[in-house]
Amino acid sequence: MNAPAHFTDALPQTVFDAPARAKFARHYPEQPHILRHGLTSHPLLEIEALAALAEQLPLTSVEYNRGDLPIGVDGKPGPNGLTIAETIRKVAEAESWAVLKNIEQVPAYEALLMGLLEEIRPEIEAATGAMLNPQGFIFISSPGAVTPYHFDPEHNILLQIRGSKVMTQFPAGDTRFVPDEFHETYHSGGPRELKWDDAMLPHGSEFPIGPGEALFVPVMAPHFVKNGSAPSVSLSITWRSEWSYRESEARTLNAILRAKGFKPKAPGRFPHQNYVKSFAYRVLRKLGLTGA
């Protein structure tokens, strides 16, 4: 699907230049790093366009809540009393945080997402194989808003468009920051919000980003985000790989084994491929024996 000409014309010739792509290739898929990008403005990423997008998306693709939160929360944060469109239009004073999920459901945004991912497809596929399930997310945050401690299952590049923020990341797969049981619960359908302990803070790495900067976030790397003193708009471009799916399936199999009284070994991180547990889980799922 193609975006209208005036939207595609708003893209620079390349958003990720040759040095950015080379840096990405050196660090992907396991090392967080900051890249330069050329997408500092775009008509689809203006506040009014985002409010309109929010009203087009299904309710399941919109999440928004209060932004005056601690780093760690127990379950989903509470509502802010506004609609999603009001939250976005009043982001400067709403003290809120919003995310528009799976923006590729709208053709113009699908074209924007795929155009960005095509630039780095060669670097992605050289390391982790076929780029699977591309998805886009847009975050709109009030000044000082906090996105609590959590993790995500996708390979992710977060492009800062407007405002600034600091993401604090922790090493993926390190049980000091996320016990194996939390991974297993998440991959079995549980929440992505994680238990926070202030003692973990010194072990995190801070990555401040502003307009023209992007941050790579490895699969399941726990993190939290603090917005700067101005409203923020960020675009997250994500994809999966067979490796990431195999780790997820191994975690889900471990949850089944743990429920039966076993103490399963955690799956290995990249480049370990977790073939055996992934295959076993797929067989059980095909036979209808996973409970899912």
Secondary structure as UniProt FT lines:
FT   HELIX           5..8
FT   TURN            9..10
FT   HELIX           18..27
FT   TURN            28..30
FT   STRAND          33..36
FT   HELIX           43..45
FT   HELIX           47..56
FT   HELIX           59..61
FT   STRAND          62..66
FT   HELIX           84..89
FT   TURN            90..93
FT   STRAND          96..101
FT   HELIX           103..105
FT   HELIX           107..128
FT   STRAND          132..141
FT   TURN            143..144
FT   STRAND          146..150
FT   STRAND          155..162
FT   STRAND          165..169
FT   TURN            172..173
FT   TURN            175..177
FT   HELIX           180..187
FT   TURN            188..189
FT   HELIX           198..203
FT   STRAND          205..209
FT   TURN            211..212
FT   STRAND          213..217
FT   TURN            219..220
FT   STRAND          223..227
FT   STRAND          232..240
FT   HELIX           242..259
FT   TURN            260..261
FT   TURN            270..271
FT   HELIX           275..286
FT   TURN            287..288
//
